[in-house]
């Protein structure tokens, strides 16, 4: 995200050109990433592999629907261990 924005800003001379190009590019990324359509034409399937949105969208879907009953352990003492908060104290 940020690296791509910096690369785009380095290519264009004015802010308005960079902003317009970035807007079109990220809308295209969202289009091929699965936000707007699920089925792409066969000649445009390669676009989803260029889009960083595809990987974020797939990771979100995986974390939401496929992890199931996975439990995460905290390991060592955390940052907020000295401030216990329960539902009654909130």
C-alpha positions in Angstrom: 0.0 0.0 0.0 2.4 2.7 1.2 5.3 1.6 -1.0 3.1 1.6 -4.1 1.8 5.0 -3.2 5.3 6.4 -2.9 6.4 4.8 -6.2 3.4 6.4 -7.9 4.1 9.8 -6.4 7.7 9.5 -7.6 6.7 8.9 -11.2 4.2 11.8 -11.6 5.1 15.4 -11.6 1.9 16.9 -10.1 -0.2 15.7 -7.2 -3.4 15.7 -9.3 -1.9 13.3 -11.9 -0.6 11.0 -9.2 -3.9 11.0 -7.3 -5.9 10.3 -10.5 -3.7 7.4 -11.5 -3.6 6.0 -8.0 -7.4 6.2 -7.8 -7.9 4.3 -11.1 -5.2 1.8 -10.2 -6.7 0.9 -6.8 -10.2 0.7 -8.2 -8.8 -1.8 -10.7 -7.1 -3.7 -7.9 -10.4 -3.8 -6.0 -12.2 -5.0 -9.1 -9.9 -7.9 -9.7 -9.4 -8.5 -6.0 -12.9 -9.9 -5.5 -14.8 -6.9 -3.9 -17.0 -6.2 -6.9 -17.1 -9.4 -9.0 -16.4 -13.0 -8.2 -15.9 -14.3 -11.8 -13.5 -12.4 -14.1 -13.2 -13.0 -17.9 -10.6 -15.6 -18.7 -8.4 -13.1 -20.4 -8.2 -11.0 -17.2 -7.6 -13.7 -14.6 -3.9 -12.8 -14.4 -4.8 -9.4 -12.9 -5.8 -10.8 -9.6 -2.2 -12.0 -9.0 -0.9 -8.4 -9.4 -3.4 -7.0 -6.9 -2.4 -6.7 -3.2 -6.1 -6.5 -2.4 -6.6 -10.1 -3.6 -4.2 -11.4 -0.9 -5.7 -9.3 1.8 -9.2 -10.2 0.8 -8.4 -14.0 0.7 -6.7 -13.8 4.1 -9.7 -12.1 5.6 -12.0 -14.7 4.2 -9.8 -17.5 5.4 -9.5 -16.0 8.9 -13.3 -15.5 9.1 -14.6 -18.7 7.7 -11.9 -21.4 7.8 -10.1 -21.1 11.1 -12.9 -22.6 13.0 -12.1 -23.6 16.6 -8.5 -22.4 16.6 -7.3 -21.0 19.9 -4.5 -18.6 20.2 -2.2 -18.7 23.2 -0.6 -15.5 24.5 2.8 -16.8 25.5 4.6 -14.7 28.1 3.3 -11.8 30.1 1.5 -9.2 28.0 1.4 -5.5 28.1 -1.8 -5.2 30.0 -1.4 -8.1 32.5 -1.0 -5.6 35.4 -4.4 -4.0 34.6 -7.0 -6.8 34.7 -10.3 -5.7 33.2 -13.5 -7.7 33.4 -17.0 -7.0 32.2 -18.0 -5.9 35.7 -15.4 -3.1 35.9 -16.1 -1.6 32.5 
